[in-house]
Amino acid sequence: AFNKKVYLKLTTDVMKKKLLEYGVLEIKTHNGKEQWKPKARVQLINNDDLEILDRYNSEIRGLYNYYSIANNCSEMHSFKYIMEYSMYKTFACKYRTSVVKIARKYKRNKVFTVHFKRKKGEIGIRVFYNEGFKRKNPNYQSWVDNLSTPYSISTTSLTDRLKAERCELCGAKDKKLHMHHVRKLKGLDKKKPWERHMIARRRKTIALCVSCHKLTDIGKKD
């Protein structure tokens, strides 16, 4: 309690637990002290740019919404820093380049920006979270759970995935693709890369280039 009132505090342990849960944090010990380092999320490299950006934004907003009435909610800046550089590393891993080059390519007016096409063909933009972490006044009239709903990976249409001409396993571009289907994800044993990919994406289909199709035993099954 703080001045005989309930006191919500965003602790280092809370942030640490959440960052580890998201798989964006690597902890190393130096001279008995923990050193936090951002970590790439390789499981996201087959997502499109907008999906990756939206994933990080959703997770940042989720924690901020819950702790926005905390007296020390400004600590969210530390959480955001790890998330931001994890995202840079994820993009760098996806495009097999450096964090510096990714920042140079995507930053507009110092803000990480992703361009995308809307349904009618117009170009839209989405930016990395930059709305700050100002403390909000508690609403004592209606206490509700402000945790955001769990993020789910969007399902891009088969047509769009084929038009992308990008192998969803190795990332090769401009290739002829084979669509492989399974009846149930539960039937996959997670031992093969393509099975792990399908389970992670919650998809019963995967678009493979000819090389990946031959290297796996999918080709034998089809």
C-alpha positions as CSV (number, residue, x, y, z in Angstrom):
1,A,0.0,0.0,0.0
2,F,1.1,3.6,-0.6
3,N,-0.5,6.3,1.6
4,K,-3.1,3.7,2.6
5,K,-4.0,3.2,-1.1
6,V,-3.5,0.3,-3.5
7,Y,-0.2,0.9,-5.3
8,L,0.4,-0.6,-8.7
9,K,4.1,-0.8,-9.6
10,L,5.8,-2.0,-12.8
11,T,8.8,-4.0,-11.5
12,T,11.9,-5.2,-13.2
13,D,10.8,-8.8,-12.6
14,V,7.5,-8.2,-14.3
15,M,9.2,-6.8,-17.4
16,K,11.8,-9.5,-17.3
17,K,9.2,-12.3,-17.2
18,K,7.2,-10.7,-20.0
19,L,10.2,-10.2,-22.2
20,L,11.4,-13.8,-21.7
21,E,7.8,-15.0,-22.4
22,Y,7.9,-13.2,-25.7
23,G,11.3,-14.6,-26.5
24,V,12.9,-11.2,-27.1
25,L,15.4,-11.2,-24.3
26,E,18.8,-12.8,-23.8
27,I,20.3,-12.5,-20.3
28,K,24.1,-12.7,-19.7
29,T,25.9,-12.4,-16.4
30,H,29.0,-10.2,-16.1
31,N,30.8,-9.7,-12.8
32,G,27.7,-11.0,-11.0
33,K,25.3,-8.6,-12.7
34,E,22.7,-9.4,-15.3
35,Q,23.0,-7.8,-18.7
36,W,19.9,-7.7,-20.8
37,K,20.3,-8.0,-24.6
38,P,17.6,-7.9,-27.3
39,K,17.1,-11.1,-29.2
40,A,15.7,-11.8,-32.7
41,R,12.5,-13.8,-33.0
42,V,13.4,-16.2,-35.8
43,Q,9.9,-17.8,-35.7
44,L,8.6,-14.5,-37.1
45,I,10.9,-14.2,-40.2
46,N,8.3,-15.7,-42.5
47,N,5.7,-13.2,-41.5
48,D,5.3,-10.1,-43.7
49,D,6.7,-6.8,-42.4
50,L,3.3,-5.5,-41.3
51,E,2.5,-8.6,-39.3
52,I,5.9,-8.4,-37.5
53,L,5.4,-4.7,-36.7
54,D,1.8,-5.2,-35.5
55,R,2.9,-8.0,-33.3
56,Y,5.5,-5.9,-31.4
57,N,3.1,-2.9,-31.2
58,S,0.3,-5.1,-29.8
59,E,2.6,-6.5,-27.1
60,I,3.9,-3.1,-26.0
61,R,0.4,-1.7,-25.8
62,G,-0.8,-4.7,-23.9
63,L,1.6,-4.2,-21.0
64,Y,1.3,-0.4,-21.0
65,N,-2.5,-0.6,-20.9
66,Y,-2.3,-2.8,-17.8
67,Y,0.3,-0.7,-16.0
68,S,-0.7,2.8,-17.3
69,I,-2.1,3.7,-13.8
70,A,1.2,2.7,-12.1
71,N,3.1,5.5,-10.5
72,N,6.3,4.4,-12.3
73,C,4.7,3.5,-15.6
74,S,7.5,5.5,-17.3
75,E,9.6,2.3,-16.7
76,M,7.9,1.1,-19.9
77,H,10.6,2.9,-21.8
78,S,13.1,0.1,-20.7
79,F,10.6,-2.5,-21.9
80,K,10.1,-0.7,-25.2
81,Y,13.9,-0.5,-25.8
82,I,14.3,-4.3,-25.7
83,M,11.2,-4.8,-27.8
84,E,12.4,-2.2,-30.4
85,Y,15.8,-3.7,-30.9
86,S,14.5,-7.2,-30.9
87,M,12.3,-6.1,-33.8
88,Y,15.3,-4.6,-35.6
89,K,17.1,-7.9,-35.1
90,T,14.1,-9.9,-36.4
91,F,14.0,-7.8,-39.5
92,A,17.8,-8.1,-40.0
93,C,17.5,-11.9,-39.6
94,K,14.6,-12.0,-42.1
95,Y,16.5,-10.0,-44.8
96,R,19.9,-11.4,-43.8
97,T,21.4,-8.0,-43.2
98,S,22.5,-5.8,-40.3
99,V,20.5,-3.8,-37.7
100,V,22.1,-0.6,-38.9
101,K,21.0,-1.2,-42.5
102,I,17.4,-2.1,-41.4
103,A,17.1,1.1,-39.3
104,R,18.4,3.1,-42.3
105,K,15.9,1.5,-44.6
106,Y,12.8,1.7,-42.5
107,K,13.2,4.8,-40.4
108,R,11.4,7.9,-41.6
109,N,11.9,11.1,-39.4
110,K,13.5,8.8,-36.8
111,V,10.5,6.6,-36.6
112,F,10.4,3.0,-37.8
113,T,7.8,2.9,-40.6
114,V,6.3,0.1,-42.7
115,H,4.5,0.8,-46.0
116,F,1.8,-1.5,-47.2
117,K,-0.9,-1.7,-49.8
118,R,-4.6,-1.4,-48.8
119,K,-7.4,-3.3,-50.5
120,K,-8.1,-0.5,-53.0
121,G,-4.4,-0.2,-53.9
122,E,-3.6,2.8,-51.8
123,I,-0.3,2.9,-49.9
124,G,-0.7,2.9,-46.1
125,I,1.8,3.3,-43.4
126,R,2.2,1.9,-39.9
127,V,4.8,3.1,-37.4
128,F,6.5,1.5,-34.4
129,Y,4.9,2.6,-31.1
130,N,5.8,6.2,-30.4
131,E,2.9,7.5,-28.2
132,G,4.9,7.6,-25.0
133,F,4.0,6.2,-21.6
134,K,2.2,8.9,-19.7
135,R,0.6,7.8,-16.4
136,K,-3.2,7.7,-16.7
137,N,-5.6,8.5,-13.9
138,P,-7.3,5.5,-12.4
139,N,-11.0,5.0,-13.1
140,Y,-12.4,3.9,-9.7
141,Q,-15.9,3.6,-11.2
142,S,-15.1,0.5,-13.3
143,W,-12.2,-1.7,-12.5
144,V,-11.6,-3.9,-15.5
145,D,-8.8,-6.1,-16.7
146,N,-6.9,-4.0,-19.2
147,L,-4.8,-6.7,-20.6
148,S,-5.0,-6.8,-24.3
149,T,-6.4,-9.9,-26.0
150,P,-3.7,-12.4,-27.0
151,Y,-2.2,-11.6,-30.4
152,S,-3.0,-14.0,-33.1
153,I,-1.1,-14.3,-36.4
154,S,-3.2,-13.0,-39.3
155,T,-4.1,-15.4,-42.0
156,T,-2.9,-14.1,-45.4
157,S,-4.9,-15.5,-48.3
158,L,-3.5,-18.3,-50.4
159,T,-3.6,-16.1,-53.4
160,D,-1.5,-13.4,-51.8
161,R,1.0,-16.0,-50.6
162,L,1.4,-17.5,-54.0
163,K,1.6,-14.0,-55.6
164,A,4.4,-13.2,-53.2
165,E,6.5,-15.9,-54.9
166,R,8.4,-16.4,-51.7
167,C,9.2,-19.8,-50.2
168,E,7.8,-19.8,-46.7
169,L,10.5,-22.2,-45.4
170,C,13.8,-20.9,-46.9
171,G,12.7,-17.4,-47.9
172,A,13.8,-17.7,-51.5
173,K,12.1,-15.2,-53.8
174,D,10.8,-15.3,-57.4
175,K,10.3,-19.1,-57.3
176,K,7.6,-21.4,-58.5
177,L,5.8,-22.6,-55.4
178,H,4.1,-25.8,-54.4
179,M,1.3,-25.6,-51.8
180,H,1.3,-28.5,-49.3
181,H,-1.8,-29.2,-47.2
182,V,-2.3,-31.3,-44.1
183,R,-5.7,-32.3,-42.6
184,K,-4.8,-31.6,-39.0
185,L,-2.0,-29.7,-37.3
186,K,-2.2,-32.1,-34.3
187,G,-0.9,-34.9,-36.6
188,L,2.4,-33.1,-37.0
189,D,5.3,-34.2,-34.8
190,K,7.3,-30.9,-34.8
191,K,10.5,-32.8,-35.8
192,K,10.8,-31.3,-39.3
193,P,11.3,-27.6,-40.0
194,W,8.2,-27.4,-42.3
195,E,6.1,-29.0,-39.5
196,R,7.3,-26.5,-36.9
197,H,6.6,-23.7,-39.3
198,M,3.0,-24.8,-39.9
199,I,2.4,-25.2,-36.2
200,A,3.9,-21.8,-35.3
201,R,1.8,-20.1,-38.0
202,R,-1.3,-22.2,-37.2
203,R,-1.7,-22.9,-40.9
204,K,-2.6,-26.2,-42.6
205,T,-0.8,-25.1,-45.7
206,I,2.7,-24.1,-46.6
207,A,4.2,-22.6,-49.8
208,L,7.4,-24.3,-50.8
209,C,9.9,-23.7,-53.6
210,V,10.9,-26.7,-55.7
211,S,14.2,-27.2,-53.8
212,C,12.6,-27.3,-50.3
213,H,9.8,-29.5,-51.6
214,K,12.4,-32.0,-52.8
215,L,14.6,-31.8,-49.7
216,T,11.8,-32.6,-47.3
217,D,9.8,-35.8,-47.4
218,I,6.7,-33.8,-48.5
219,G,7.6,-34.5,-52.1
220,K,7.4,-38.2,-51.4
221,K,4.1,-37.9,-49.7
222,D,2.4,-35.9,-52.5
